[in-house]
Amino acid sequence: MEEHRVRSGGVDLAVYVAGKGPPVLMVHGFPDDHEVWKEQISALVAAGYQVIAPDTRGCGQSTIASTVSDYHIQLLIGDMIAVLDHFGLERASLVAHDWGAMIAWRLVITHPDRFERYAALSVGHPAALSAGGKMQMLKSYYIFLFQYRRLGEWMLRGLNWRRVRRMYKSREDAKQAVARLSRPGYLTAGINYYRANMRVFGQRNVPNCKNMPVLGIASDKDPYISDQALRETARFVDGTYRFEIVHGAGHWLQRDAPEAVNALLLDFLGATAPD
């Protein structure tokens, strides 16, 4: 992959590009970087797509922003628009997971003219997520704990990063996550996404997604997000909405079940948009 540097909102974003063809922007979540998509990148490039995979601010090889407010959702949205503009792309397809999907939902709502279609992994429309009920509140307990300075860092770093290591099924994925977060400042940068956007998680008056097909992919072993939010997302999409569930996969379904996720993405990206 070719690495590019994109300046946006006071930070330098590392952006990785591979392949030629219709562009697909892929946005990772916490505590990942663009490498979480490596199985999907190879499949999409082989199928004739161009993949654009940024490390979001404070992650991977992108630079760390200095304050909590530097991670507000509006700045994160602006980063992705800056990436499209850097490559001269008027429109692209969009694939996102976890925090990347939180950003991506607002991208397609506020900039519908920039995206052909959107595949959301694990995270549903913001209004559906906030209406997820008691089950989602229980699964999201860590978000509230992250609001306390140093507590979130202690939770994840403690006992030789045990909580982080338990997030992933693959030992190699866990090892890489610990290595990323162990770099000075990067753990706090990741947690600052939650601190800067606490109000975002409770918003219900978020507009519907318009003018594009949307695919929601959930997994039935996700300990952090209930699949109910993606099921309910149909009510908040004015265009066509397709829901799929990947069985036997955890929160990182693109890593746990890459063949199933790749098949769904390729089918969705290659589908003809309805008139």
N, C-alpha and C positions, 0 to 999 in steps of 0.2 A: 504494500500500500504506500502511496505517496503521502508524506506529511506536509501539511500547509499550516501556516500561522495566520489566524484571523483576529484582528483587533476589534474589541467590542466592549463598551462600557467600562473602560479602564483596565481590562484584562486581556491577555493573549490566549486565545483558544487554540489548542492543537486539534487539527481536523485531518482525518485520514480518508483518502479517496482511492477507490479501486474500480476497474472495469469501465466499459463504455456502453451507452444506451440510455434508456429512460432513467432519470435520477430518482434515487430513493434515499431520503434523509432518515438516519437511524439514531435515536436518542436513548442513551442508557440511563439507569437509575442509580440508587445508592446501595452499596458503596462501590460501585463498579466504574469502569471506563469503557472505551470503545471495544476492548477485547472481549467483552461479554457477548458480542455479536459475531465472533469469528466463524462459527458454523454457518450462520445465516449469510454472512458476507460472501463466503466461498460459493454457497449455493446460488445466491442472486447474481453474482458476477458470471458464473457458469451459464446462467439462464439468459444473459444478455442485458443485465442492468448495470448502471453505474451506482455504486454505493458511496454515500458521504456520511462518515461516522465521526462526529466530534467527541472530544472529551469535554464535558461541560465544565464551567468555571469551578476551580478548586478541586478538580478531579483529574486523574491520569497525568498527562503532561501539560495540561493547561495551568495557568498561574492562579494563585490564591488571591481572592479579594480580601480586603483588610478588615471590613466590619460586617456585622450580622446583616445590616440593611442592604449590603451589596449582593445579597442572595435573594432579594425579593422577586416574586414571580414575574413582575413586569420586566425586570432586567434579564431574567432567564429567557423570557420570550424574545426580547430584543437580541440576545445572543444568537438565537437560531435564525432570525431574519437576517442578521448580519452575515451568517454563514451562506445563506442562499444568495444574498447580494454579492458576496465576495466572488462566487463562482458564476455570476451573471444568470442565475436561474430564476425565471419568472414563476415556474411552478415545479413541484416535485411531489412524489408520493411520500408518505410519512409512516414510520414504524417506531414505536416507543414502548418502553417498559418502566414500571415502578415510577420513580420521580420523573423520569423522562416522559412518561405518559401524563403525569400531572401538568408538566409544561406543555406537552403536545395538545392536550384537550383545549387549553386556552389559545394555543396557536391556531388551531383550525376554527375556533369560534371567533377570534378577533381578526384573523387574516385568511378567510376562506378562499380568497382569490389566489393564494399562493400554493394551494395543495390540491392534488388530484383525488386522493383517497387516503384514508387513515386506518392503520391497524394498531389497536391498543392492546398491549399485553398486561394482564393482571389488574389494571386500574380502570374503572369505569368513569363515565361522565361525572364531573364534580358534584352535581346535584344528586346523582344516584349514589355516589359514595357517601355523602353526608347523610343520606336517608337510609343507610345500611342497617340500622337497628342495633340492638344490644350485641349481637355477635360481632359486628364490625368494631364496635367500641371496645370490646374485650380484646380483639386482635390488635387494636391500635394503641394499647396502653403505653407502649414505649414512646409514642409521640409526646405524651404529656410529661414523661420523665425527662425527655431530651430538653425541655424548656429550662431546666435548672442548670446553670453554668457549672461545669466540671462533673456534674452527676452523669450526664450522657457519656462523656469521655471515660469516666471511671467504669461505667457499665460495660462498655465495649472493650476497653483495654484490660480489664481485670482478669486475673487467673490466666495469664498468658493468652489473652484474646479469646477466651473460651466461647463467649457468645457469638463472636464473628465466625469462629471455626465451625460452630454448629449450624450456621446459616446455610452452608453449602453441603451438598451430597458428596461432591468431589473433593478429595484432600488437596489436589493441585489448585482448584479454584479457591479454596479456603486459604491456602498458603499465599497465593497471589494477592488476595484481599488484605491479608495482614501486612504484607510487604507494602502495599499502596498506602494503607492507613498509618503505618509506622513512620512515614516521612514527616518531618516537622511541619505542623500546621494543617495537614490534610484531613485528619480525623475531625478536628473542630470545623473545618470548612464544610465537610459533608453534613455534620449535625446542624450547621447554620442554615441549611435549606429548611429544616423543620422549625427552627427558631424564628426565622424571618417571615414565615408564612403560616403561623398558627391559625390565623383567621381564615385562611384559604380552605382549611379542612372542614370548616363548619358552614361554608356558604351553600345556600340553597337556591338563591335567585340568580343562577348562572344561565345565560341564554342557551338555547338549543344549538346543536351543531347542524349546519345547513349546507346544502349544495354539494355533498359528496358522499360516496359510499363509505361505510365504516364497518370494520371487522373488530369484534371483541373476542379475545382469547383468554380464557381462564384456565386454572389448573385445580384439580380436586384435592391436592395435598398442600395448599398454600396456608402457612401458619399465620400470615400477616394480613391477608385481604380476603374477605368473603367473596365467593363468585356471585353472590346476590346482586352486588353493585353492577357488574357487567350484564347480568340478566335484565336488570331494571333500566339499563342504559337505552334500550329501545325507545323508551318514552321521551328521551331527550335528544333523539336524532331524527331530523325531519326527512332525511334521505333514506336510502336503503341501509338496514342494519342486519348484520349476520353475527350470531353468537356461536362460539365453539368452545368446548372444554377438552383439555388434554388430561387424560387419566394417568394417574401414577406419578405425576410431576409435582414438584414443590414450587416455591415462589419463582425460582429461576428456571422456568419451563423451557426457555430457549437453550439452556445448558443441559437440563435433565432429559429432555425429549426433543433433540434438535431435528430429527427426521420428521416428526409429526408437525412441529412448528414450521419447518421449511416448506412442507407440502401445503400447509394452509396459507402461508404467505405468498407462495408462487401462484397458487390458484386465485387468490384474491387480487394480487397485483396484475395478473394477466387477464382478469375478467373484463368484459366490455361494460363501460358505464351505461346505465339505463338512460334512455332519452328523456 
